[in-house]
């Protein structure tokens, strides 16, 4: 059976899965140097043929998608297409030459990833790094699978199947969209399970190692942790239902109570404080936990609990001040990903899942709204200024929502971040307004007295500008995030006809300068703005008001330099390990700084393993962007 057929059908290969481990003193990159040269030559020779292959498969996929949408108009019968052995038929009609190219491409990818999976751990193992601290990982938004545990008639077909994060999700979405929506949307009034529906976060490493088969998330980190001695007894994944508000995470699932127990058990069984590793929204969840665990009437741990139990917090791409792209998602069911689609794709998407439906789904997941921008105009700027404005910039980033043209007297005009949040709530149903007001706060505390008062209000606990870090002088915080990838910073909107349930939409027809299909791009990691990932690490937590115990903060920025020959940018392409340097860091040539793909980056894995192995003191700060310059312009001062 061909490798392409095995790849489609998920069957195992009889071929060796991995080459031998490189010698201890051998210079290691992604693969041994001798093999890397051969692979590079082969890559250039096959690049043109690979483009033909990709184009051919893209065309076949396009035909399949077109057949589906045609089925909506009763032109063809999709059920007949699904009933037949689609994969076998697909392989029969693909020219044998293309099948051979696919086989060669797969072998190339296998060769290129043989050392990808474990090379970082093997390198550090040779330097004497071993598992020391128990490691608990907190995933980001949407990366945790959600599975159905309902037993009512409408849910039995999905029992223990993932309705988020698997091919079962795709099948359910395509074949029974209405049922899928009922299952994934929370009750609009309570923010909890709808009647007769029960979705829960998958647990264990399987919850977040892959999103769908073949699309890794935490898997690379798990592989490298295992290489230096980690296993299910000293490492855990604290998955959670990211749809829930943080208050409801504890109310329904007792999530923070369980997380506290995991940490206490890890300390008791290892006699070593834990290392917490969080990504994206998971960093907000963990920050909320730090407030919750101290608070009387909640975690009841007292002000010294974190210092006693946690050695380090590794904050990977944490959206500490929110993710700006979350705003258009809940306002109009859009973001850069939908705005940049071509006309045919937009038509298909709207037919299948219209903007109104997408906005409704996002709003019925209050956890998504936890990432609405924090800090208001003080952080994100006003109508004439923003801290990250560039010299000679035509329009300030401070106007977050822009209306190029107005067709009525009802137009709100250009809006700052603060004004945009008010506009969103004003134009939302009361149930959504209540969910936001009862769960989150987006302001700034300018005095220590204000912060101490906020520690009694759970709505403030997500916001690092209204609360403080734990009173844990021995805690160490490491901020690792990517930079240099164009990221959504503001938007151009236009008014919609009155016939639309949503009265505004991104003006996708407007592209000029930094404006791409109505989306204004600036610096970040492709998902989260640099101000959100970097401000608290570069300056905020270096103020006594927000860090009274003097917790040590180290920031390490990673430029985004993708490999054009890899579908996901080549998380380790050109990565060189140097074993004899005073400060044992990794020399970076090309690597990913993308928000998700950074989890597979070799330098990121190296840093995580060093902290887990008790070698975090070897890490030196690395600033590449202008975040410190931007942070100084943010109008928050330590002497207020």
C-alpha positions as CSV (number, residue, x, y, z in Angstrom):
1,X,0.0,0.0,0.0
2,X,1.4,3.4,-0.9
3,X,2.4,5.9,1.8
4,X,-0.2,8.3,0.6
5,X,-2.9,5.7,1.0
6,X,-1.6,4.9,4.5
7,X,-1.6,8.6,5.3
8,X,-5.2,9.0,4.2
9,X,-6.5,5.9,5.9
10,X,-4.5,6.2,9.1
11,X,-2.8,2.8,8.7
12,X,0.6,2.2,10.2
13,X,3.7,1.9,8.1
14,X,6.2,-0.9,8.2
15,X,9.0,1.5,7.5
16,X,11.2,2.5,10.4
17,X,9.7,5.5,12.1
18,X,12.9,7.1,13.2
19,X,16.6,7.1,12.4
20,X,19.3,6.4,15.0
21,X,20.0,9.0,17.7
22,X,22.9,11.4,16.8
23,X,26.1,11.0,18.7
24,X,26.5,13.1,21.9
25,X,29.1,15.5,20.4
26,X,27.6,15.7,16.9
27,X,26.4,19.2,15.9
28,X,22.7,18.8,15.7
29,X,20.2,21.0,13.8
30,X,16.9,19.7,12.6
31,X,18.7,16.6,11.2
32,X,22.4,15.6,11.1
33,X,24.4,18.0,8.9
34,X,25.2,15.3,6.3
35,X,21.5,14.5,5.9
36,X,20.4,18.1,6.0
37,X,22.5,18.9,2.9
38,X,21.0,16.1,0.9
39,X,17.5,17.0,2.0
40,X,18.1,20.6,1.1
41,X,19.2,19.7,-2.4
42,X,16.3,17.4,-2.9
43,X,13.9,20.1,-1.6
44,X,15.0,22.5,-4.3
45,X,14.7,19.9,-7.0
46,X,11.2,18.9,-6.0
47,X,9.8,22.4,-5.2
48,X,8.3,22.9,-8.6
49,X,6.8,19.4,-8.7
50,X,5.5,19.8,-5.2
51,X,3.6,23.0,-6.2
52,X,1.9,20.9,-9.0
53,X,1.0,18.3,-6.5
54,X,-0.5,20.7,-4.0
55,X,-2.4,22.4,-6.8
56,X,-3.8,19.1,-7.9
57,X,-5.0,18.1,-4.4
58,X,-6.3,21.6,-3.9
59,X,-8.4,21.3,-7.0
60,X,-9.8,17.9,-5.9
61,X,-10.6,19.3,-2.5
62,X,-12.3,22.3,-4.2
63,X,-14.4,20.0,-6.3
64,X,-15.5,18.2,-3.1
65,X,-16.4,21.4,-1.3
66,X,-18.2,22.7,-4.4
67,X,-20.2,19.4,-4.5
68,X,-21.2,19.9,-0.9
69,X,-22.5,23.4,-1.5
70,X,-24.2,22.3,-4.7
71,X,-26.0,19.7,-2.6
72,X,-27.5,22.5,-0.6
73,X,-29.2,23.5,-3.9
74,X,-30.2,19.9,-4.7
75,X,-27.9,19.8,-7.7
76,X,-26.0,16.7,-6.6
77,X,-26.7,14.1,-3.9
78,X,-23.9,14.5,-1.3
79,X,-25.1,11.4,0.7
80,X,-24.2,9.2,-2.3
81,X,-20.7,10.7,-2.4
82,X,-20.3,10.1,1.4
83,X,-21.6,6.5,1.2
84,X,-19.1,5.4,-1.4
85,X,-15.5,4.7,-0.4
86,X,-14.3,8.3,-1.1
87,X,-10.6,7.7,-0.3
88,X,-10.2,4.6,-2.4
89,X,-11.9,6.4,-5.3
90,X,-9.7,9.4,-4.9
91,X,-6.6,7.4,-5.1
92,X,-7.9,5.6,-8.2
93,X,-8.3,8.8,-10.1
94,X,-5.0,10.5,-9.1
95,X,-2.3,10.0,-11.7
96,X,0.3,7.6,-10.6
97,X,3.0,10.2,-11.0
98,X,1.3,12.4,-8.5
99,X,1.0,9.5,-6.1
100,X,4.7,8.9,-6.4
101,X,5.4,12.6,-5.7
102,X,3.2,12.4,-2.6
103,X,5.1,9.4,-1.5
104,X,8.5,11.2,-2.0
105,X,7.1,14.3,-0.2
106,X,6.0,12.2,2.8
107,X,9.4,10.5,3.0
108,X,11.0,13.9,2.9
109,X,8.8,15.1,5.7
110,X,9.5,11.9,7.7
111,X,13.3,12.4,7.3
112,X,13.0,16.1,8.3
113,X,11.0,15.4,11.4
114,X,12.8,12.3,12.7
115,X,14.9,14.6,14.9
116,X,12.3,17.3,15.2
117,X,10.3,15.4,17.8
118,X,13.0,14.6,20.3
119,X,16.2,16.6,19.3
120,X,15.8,19.3,21.9
121,X,15.4,16.9,24.7
122,X,18.3,14.7,23.5
123,X,20.5,17.8,23.3
124,X,19.7,18.9,26.8
125,X,19.9,15.3,28.1
126,X,23.5,15.3,26.9
127,X,24.1,18.5,28.9
128,X,22.8,16.8,32.1
129,X,19.3,18.4,32.2
130,X,16.8,16.0,33.8
131,X,13.3,16.2,35.0
132,X,13.2,18.0,38.3
133,X,10.0,20.0,38.9
134,X,6.5,18.5,38.3
135,X,5.0,20.2,35.2
136,X,1.4,21.2,34.9
137,X,0.3,22.5,31.5
138,X,-2.7,24.8,30.9
139,X,-3.8,24.9,27.2
140,X,-5.1,27.9,25.3
141,X,-8.5,28.8,23.8
142,X,-10.2,26.2,21.5
143,X,-7.1,23.9,21.7
144,X,-8.8,21.6,24.3
145,X,-11.2,19.0,22.8
146,X,-14.8,19.0,24.0
147,X,-16.6,15.7,24.2
148,X,-20.3,14.9,24.7
149,X,-21.4,13.0,27.8
150,X,-25.2,13.6,27.3
151,X,-27.5,10.6,27.2
152,X,-30.7,12.2,26.1
153,X,-32.0,11.0,22.7
154,X,-30.6,13.9,20.8
155,X,-27.1,13.4,22.2
156,X,-26.7,9.6,22.2
157,X,-25.2,9.5,18.7
158,X,-22.4,11.8,20.0
159,X,-21.7,10.0,23.3
160,X,-18.0,10.4,24.1
161,X,-17.3,11.8,20.7
162,X,-15.5,15.1,20.4
163,X,-17.7,17.9,19.1
164,X,-14.7,20.2,19.2
165,X,-11.2,19.2,18.2
166,X,-11.7,16.1,16.0
167,X,-13.0,14.9,12.7
168,X,-16.2,14.0,14.6
169,X,-16.7,17.7,14.9
170,X,-16.3,18.2,11.2
171,X,-18.8,15.5,10.4
172,X,-21.4,16.7,12.9
173,X,-21.0,20.3,11.7
174,X,-21.5,19.2,8.0
175,X,-24.2,16.6,8.5
176,X,-26.3,18.1,11.3
177,X,-25.3,21.7,11.8
178,X,-28.4,22.6,14.0
179,X,-27.6,19.8,16.4
180,X,-23.9,20.7,16.6
181,X,-24.8,24.3,17.4
182,X,-27.2,23.2,20.2
183,X,-24.4,21.2,21.7
184,X,-21.5,23.7,21.5
185,X,-23.5,26.8,22.6
186,X,-24.0,27.4,26.3
187,X,-27.3,28.5,27.8
188,X,-27.6,32.2,27.1
189,X,-29.0,33.2,30.5
190,X,-27.0,31.0,32.9
191,X,-23.8,30.6,30.8
192,X,-23.9,26.9,31.8
193,X,-25.1,23.7,30.1
194,X,-28.3,24.0,28.1
195,X,-31.1,21.6,29.1
196,X,-30.3,18.0,28.1
197,X,-26.9,18.9,26.8
198,X,-23.6,17.9,28.5
199,X,-20.2,18.8,26.9
200,X,-17.1,18.4,28.9
201,X,-13.4,19.1,28.3
202,X,-11.4,16.0,27.4
203,X,-8.8,15.1,29.9
204,X,-5.2,13.9,30.0
205,X,-2.5,14.6,27.4
206,X,-4.9,13.6,24.6
207,X,-7.0,16.7,25.4
208,X,-4.5,19.1,23.8
209,X,-1.7,17.3,22.1
210,X,-3.4,17.5,18.7
211,X,-6.4,19.6,17.6
212,X,-7.3,17.1,14.8
213,X,-5.2,14.2,13.6
214,X,-1.9,15.5,12.2
215,X,-2.3,19.1,13.6
216,X,-0.1,19.1,16.7
217,X,-0.5,21.7,19.5
218,X,1.3,20.5,22.7
219,X,2.7,17.3,21.2
220,X,6.2,18.6,20.5
221,X,6.6,19.8,24.1
222,X,5.3,16.5,25.5
223,X,7.8,14.6,23.3
224,X,10.7,16.7,24.5
225,X,9.7,16.6,28.1
226,X,9.5,12.8,27.9
227,X,13.1,12.7,26.6
228,X,14.5,14.2,29.8
229,X,12.4,12.0,32.1
230,X,8.8,13.2,32.3
231,X,5.8,10.9,32.2
232,X,2.2,10.9,33.4
233,X,3.4,10.7,37.0
234,X,5.3,14.0,37.1
235,X,3.5,15.9,34.3
236,X,-0.1,16.8,33.8
237,X,-2.5,18.6,31.5
238,X,-5.1,20.8,33.3
239,X,-7.6,21.0,30.4
240,X,-10.7,23.1,30.8
241,X,-13.9,24.0,29.0
242,X,-12.8,27.2,27.4
243,X,-16.4,28.2,26.5
244,X,-17.2,28.9,30.2
245,X,-16.6,32.2,32.0
246,X,-13.9,31.7,34.6
247,X,-16.4,32.1,37.5
248,X,-18.5,29.4,35.9
249,X,-15.4,27.2,35.4
250,X,-15.3,26.8,39.2
251,X,-19.1,26.8,39.6
252,X,-19.8,24.0,37.2
253,X,-16.6,22.0,37.0
254,X,-14.7,23.0,40.2
255,X,-11.8,23.5,37.9
256,X,-9.7,25.7,40.2
257,X,-10.3,23.5,43.1
258,X,-9.1,20.6,41.1
259,X,-6.1,22.5,39.8
260,X,-5.2,23.4,43.4
261,X,-5.4,19.7,44.3
262,X,-3.2,18.7,41.4
263,X,-0.5,21.2,42.4
264,X,-0.6,20.1,46.1
265,X,-0.4,16.4,45.2
266,X,2.5,17.1,42.8
267,X,4.4,18.8,45.6
268,X,3.5,16.1,48.1
269,X,4.7,13.3,45.9
270,X,7.9,14.9,44.6
271,X,8.9,17.1,47.4
272,X,9.6,19.7,44.7
273,X,7.6,22.8,43.8
274,X,5.8,22.7,40.5
275,X,6.4,24.5,37.2
276,X,3.2,25.8,35.5
277,X,3.2,26.2,31.8
278,X,0.3,28.1,30.1
279,X,-0.4,29.2,26.5
280,X,-2.6,32.0,25.2
281,X,-5.9,32.1,27.1
282,X,-4.5,29.6,29.5
283,X,-2.3,32.3,30.9
284,X,-5.4,34.4,31.7
285,X,-6.9,31.3,33.3
286,X,-3.8,30.7,35.4
287,X,-3.6,34.4,36.4
288,X,-7.2,34.2,37.6
289,X,-6.2,31.0,39.6
290,X,-3.5,33.0,41.4
291,X,-6.1,35.4,42.6
292,X,-8.7,32.7,43.4
293,X,-6.3,30.4,45.4
294,X,-5.4,33.2,47.8
295,X,-8.9,34.6,48.4
296,X,-10.8,33.8,51.5
297,X,-14.1,32.1,50.7
298,X,-12.7,30.8,47.5
299,X,-9.3,28.9,47.3
300,X,-8.6,29.8,51.0
301,X,-4.9,29.2,50.4
302,X,-3.7,32.5,52.0
303,X,-1.2,34.9,50.6
304,X,1.8,32.5,50.9
305,X,0.2,29.5,49.1
306,X,1.7,30.3,45.7
307,X,5.2,30.9,47.2
308,X,5.0,27.5,48.9
309,X,3.8,25.5,45.9
310,X,4.9,27.1,42.7
311,X,8.5,27.4,41.6
312,X,7.9,29.0,38.1
313,X,5.2,30.1,35.7
314,X,6.1,29.8,32.0
315,X,3.8,32.2,30.2
316,X,3.8,31.3,26.5
317,X,2.1,33.9,24.2
318,X,-0.2,34.9,27.0
319,X,-2.9,37.4,25.9
320,X,-2.7,39.2,29.2
321,X,-4.4,42.3,27.9
322,X,-6.8,40.4,25.6
323,X,-6.8,39.6,21.9
324,X,-8.1,42.3,19.7
325,X,-9.4,39.8,17.1
326,X,-11.9,38.6,19.7
327,X,-13.8,41.8,19.3
328,X,-15.0,41.5,15.7
329,X,-15.7,37.8,16.3
330,X,-18.4,38.7,18.8
331,X,-19.5,42.0,17.2
332,X,-20.1,40.7,13.6
333,X,-18.9,37.1,13.5
334,X,-15.7,38.1,11.6
335,X,-12.0,38.4,11.9
336,X,-9.0,38.6,9.5
337,X,-9.4,34.9,8.6
338,X,-12.9,35.5,7.2
339,X,-12.2,39.0,5.8
340,X,-9.4,37.8,3.5
341,X,-11.4,35.0,1.9
342,X,-12.2,35.3,-1.8
343,X,-15.7,35.9,-3.1
344,X,-16.4,32.2,-3.8
345,X,-15.2,31.2,-0.3
346,X,-17.2,34.0,1.3
347,X,-20.4,32.9,-0.5
348,X,-19.9,29.3,0.6
349,X,-19.2,30.2,4.2
350,X,-22.2,32.5,4.4
351,X,-24.4,29.8,2.9
352,X,-23.1,27.3,5.4
353,X,-22.6,29.4,8.6
354,X,-23.6,33.0,8.2
355,X,-22.1,35.9,10.1
356,X,-25.2,36.2,12.3
357,X,-24.8,32.5,13.3
358,X,-21.1,32.9,13.9
359,X,-21.6,35.9,16.1
360,X,-24.3,34.2,18.1
361,X,-22.1,31.1,18.7
362,X,-19.2,33.3,19.9
363,X,-21.4,35.3,22.2
364,X,-22.9,32.1,23.6
365,X,-19.4,31.1,24.7
366,X,-18.6,33.6,27.4
367,X,-15.0,32.3,27.8
368,X,-14.2,33.8,24.3
369,X,-15.2,37.2,25.6
370,X,-12.6,37.0,28.3
371,X,-10.2,38.0,25.6
372,X,-11.8,41.3,24.8
373,X,-9.2,44.0,25.1
374,X,-8.1,45.1,28.6
375,X,-6.9,48.5,29.6
376,X,-9.0,50.8,27.5
377,X,-7.7,53.9,25.9
378,X,-4.9,54.2,28.5
379,X,-3.2,51.1,26.9
380,X,-4.6,51.1,23.3
381,X,-4.7,54.8,22.6
382,X,-7.2,57.5,21.7
383,X,-8.4,58.9,18.4
384,X,-5.1,60.7,17.7
385,X,-2.5,58.5,19.4
386,X,-1.5,55.0,20.3
387,X,1.7,53.8,22.1
388,X,2.6,51.5,19.2
389,X,2.0,54.1,16.4
390,X,4.8,54.2,13.9
391,X,6.5,57.3,12.5
392,X,4.7,58.7,9.5
393,X,1.7,56.5,10.1
394,X,-1.4,58.0,8.3
395,X,-4.1,56.8,10.8
396,X,-3.4,56.1,14.5
397,X,-4.0,52.6,15.8
398,X,-6.0,54.4,18.6
399,X,-9.1,54.4,16.4
400,X,-9.9,50.7,16.8
401,X,-13.1,50.7,14.8
402,X,-13.1,53.0,11.8
403,X,-16.0,53.9,9.4
404,X,-14.6,55.0,6.1
405,X,-18.0,56.0,4.8
406,X,-21.3,56.6,6.6
407,X,-24.6,55.9,5.0
408,X,-26.8,57.1,7.8
409,X,-27.1,59.5,10.7
410,X,-26.9,56.4,13.0
411,X,-23.2,55.8,12.3
412,X,-21.2,55.8,15.6
413,X,-18.2,57.3,13.9
414,X,-14.6,56.2,14.6
415,X,-14.3,54.4,18.0
416,X,-11.5,53.8,20.4
417,X,-11.2,50.5,22.3
418,X,-13.2,51.8,25.2
419,X,-15.9,53.2,23.0
420,X,-15.9,50.0,20.9
421,X,-16.7,47.9,24.0
422,X,-19.6,50.2,24.9
423,X,-20.8,50.0,21.3
424,X,-20.7,46.2,21.4
425,X,-22.7,46.0,24.6
426,X,-25.2,48.6,23.5
427,X,-25.9,46.6,20.3
428,X,-26.1,43.3,22.0
429,X,-28.9,41.3,23.7
430,X,-29.4,41.8,27.4
431,X,-28.2,38.2,28.1
432,X,-24.8,38.9,26.6
433,X,-24.5,42.2,28.4
434,X,-25.2,40.4,31.7
435,X,-22.6,37.7,30.9
436,X,-19.9,40.3,30.3
437,X,-20.8,42.6,33.3
438,X,-21.0,39.7,35.7
439,X,-17.8,38.0,34.6
440,X,-15.1,40.5,33.5
441,X,-13.6,44.0,34.0
442,X,-11.5,45.9,31.6
443,X,-10.3,48.9,33.5
444,X,-7.0,50.1,35.2
445,X,-6.3,50.4,38.9
446,X,-4.0,53.4,39.4
447,X,-3.4,53.1,43.1
448,X,-2.4,50.3,45.5
449,X,-5.6,50.9,47.5
450,X,-7.7,50.2,44.4
451,X,-5.8,46.9,43.8
452,X,-6.4,45.7,47.3
453,X,-10.1,46.4,47.0
454,X,-10.2,44.6,43.7
455,X,-8.8,41.4,45.3
456,X,-12.3,40.9,46.8
457,X,-14.1,41.1,43.4
458,X,-13.8,37.9,41.2
459,X,-14.7,40.0,38.1
460,X,-11.4,41.8,38.4
461,X,-9.2,38.7,38.8
462,X,-8.7,38.2,35.1
463,X,-7.3,41.7,34.7
464,X,-3.6,42.2,35.6
465,X,-4.0,46.0,35.5
466,X,-6.6,45.9,38.3
467,X,-4.9,43.3,40.5
468,X,-1.4,42.2,41.6
469,X,0.8,39.2,41.3
470,X,0.9,36.8,44.2
471,X,2.9,37.7,47.3
472,X,5.5,35.1,46.3
473,X,9.0,36.5,46.4
474,X,10.5,33.1,45.3
475,X,8.3,32.8,42.3
476,X,9.8,33.2,38.8
477,X,7.8,34.2,35.7
478,X,9.1,33.5,32.2
479,X,7.4,35.3,29.3
480,X,8.1,33.6,26.0
481,X,6.3,34.9,22.9
482,X,6.7,35.4,19.2
483,X,7.0,38.7,17.3
484,X,7.2,39.9,13.8
485,X,4.1,38.4,12.3
486,X,1.4,40.8,11.0
487,X,-1.5,40.9,13.6
488,X,-4.9,42.4,13.7
489,X,-4.7,45.9,15.4
490,X,-7.8,47.8,14.2
491,X,-10.6,47.5,11.6
492,X,-12.5,49.4,9.0
493,X,-16.3,48.7,9.1
494,X,-19.2,49.7,6.9
495,X,-22.9,49.8,7.7
496,X,-25.1,47.0,6.5
497,X,-28.5,47.3,5.0
498,X,-31.4,47.2,7.5
499,X,-32.3,43.8,6.3
500,X,-29.3,42.3,8.0
501,X,-29.6,41.2,11.7
502,X,-26.1,42.7,12.2
503,X,-26.0,46.4,11.3
504,X,-22.2,46.5,10.6
505,X,-19.6,44.4,8.8
506,X,-15.9,44.6,8.1
507,X,-15.3,46.6,4.9
508,X,-13.5,43.8,3.1
509,X,-13.4,45.9,-0.1
510,X,-11.0,48.4,1.5
511,X,-7.3,47.7,1.1
512,X,-4.6,50.4,1.3
513,X,-1.2,50.5,2.8
514,X,-1.4,48.5,6.1
515,X,-5.1,48.0,5.6
516,X,-5.8,44.5,4.2
517,X,-9.5,43.8,3.3
518,X,-10.6,46.2,6.1
519,X,-8.1,44.9,8.7
520,X,-5.3,47.1,9.9
521,X,-2.2,45.0,10.7
522,X,0.6,45.7,13.2
523,X,3.2,43.8,15.2
524,X,2.4,40.7,17.1
525,X,2.4,36.9,16.7
526,X,-0.3,36.6,14.1
527,X,-3.1,36.3,16.7
528,X,-2.3,38.5,19.7
529,X,-0.9,42.1,19.5
530,X,2.5,42.8,20.9
531,X,1.1,45.1,23.5
532,X,-1.0,42.3,24.9
533,X,1.8,39.6,25.0
534,X,4.5,42.0,26.0
535,X,3.4,45.0,28.1
536,X,3.0,43.3,31.5
537,X,6.2,41.4,31.0
538,X,8.3,44.3,29.8
539,X,6.9,46.9,32.2
540,X,3.6,46.3,34.0
541,X,4.9,43.6,36.4
542,X,8.1,45.6,37.0
543,X,6.0,48.2,38.8
544,X,5.7,47.8,42.6
545,X,1.9,48.3,42.5
546,X,1.4,45.2,40.3
547,X,4.3,43.2,41.7
548,X,4.7,44.2,45.4
549,X,6.7,41.0,46.3
550,X,9.3,41.6,43.6
551,X,8.6,38.4,41.6
552,X,11.4,37.8,39.1
553,X,10.3,38.4,35.5
554,X,12.3,37.3,32.4
555,X,11.2,38.0,28.9
556,X,12.4,36.1,25.8
557,X,11.1,37.3,22.4
558,X,11.2,35.0,19.4
559,X,11.1,36.4,15.8
560,X,8.8,34.8,13.3
561,X,11.0,33.4,10.4
562,X,9.0,30.7,8.7
563,X,10.4,28.0,6.3
564,X,8.6,28.4,3.0
565,X,8.9,24.7,2.3
566,X,6.9,23.6,5.4
567,X,3.1,23.7,5.6
568,X,3.3,25.1,9.1
569,X,6.3,27.3,8.6
570,X,9.0,24.8,9.7
571,X,9.1,25.2,13.5
572,X,12.7,24.1,13.7
573,X,14.1,24.8,10.2
574,X,17.7,26.0,10.3
575,X,17.8,25.6,14.1
576,X,21.4,25.1,15.3
577,X,22.2,23.8,18.8
578,X,25.5,24.9,20.3
579,X,26.8,22.8,23.1
580,X,29.8,24.9,24.1
581,X,28.8,28.5,24.8
582,X,28.9,30.4,28.0
583,X,25.2,31.1,28.1
584,X,23.7,27.8,26.7
585,X,21.1,29.3,24.5
586,X,20.0,28.2,21.0
587,X,21.2,30.2,18.0
588,X,18.2,30.9,15.9
589,X,18.3,31.0,12.1
590,X,14.7,30.3,11.0
591,X,11.9,29.5,13.3
592,X,8.3,30.1,14.1
593,X,6.9,33.0,16.2
594,X,3.3,32.2,15.2
595,X,0.9,32.2,18.1
596,X,0.2,28.4,18.0
597,X,3.1,27.0,16.0
598,X,5.5,28.5,18.5
599,X,4.7,25.5,20.7
600,X,6.7,23.3,18.2
601,X,9.6,25.7,18.0
602,X,12.9,24.3,19.1
603,X,14.1,27.3,21.0
604,X,10.8,27.5,22.9
605,X,11.1,23.8,23.8
606,X,14.6,24.3,24.9
607,X,13.6,27.1,27.3
608,X,10.7,25.2,28.7
609,X,12.9,22.1,29.4
610,X,15.5,24.2,31.1
611,X,13.0,25.7,33.5
612,X,11.4,22.4,34.2
613,X,14.9,20.9,34.8
614,X,15.9,23.6,37.3
615,X,18.1,25.5,34.9
616,X,16.0,28.6,34.4
617,X,18.8,30.7,35.8
618,X,20.7,30.1,32.6
619,X,18.1,32.0,30.6
620,X,18.9,35.6,29.8
621,X,16.3,38.1,28.6
622,X,16.0,38.7,24.9
623,X,14.2,41.7,23.6
624,X,14.0,42.0,19.8
625,X,10.9,44.2,19.3
626,X,10.2,47.8,20.4
627,X,7.9,46.6,23.3
628,X,9.9,48.5,26.0
629,X,9.6,51.7,24.0
630,X,5.9,51.2,23.5
631,X,5.4,50.3,27.1
632,X,7.0,53.5,28.3
633,X,4.3,55.4,26.2
634,X,1.4,53.6,27.9
635,X,-0.1,56.0,30.3
636,X,0.2,54.0,33.5
637,X,2.8,55.2,36.0
638,X,4.3,53.5,39.1
639,X,4.1,56.6,41.3
640,X,0.3,57.2,41.1
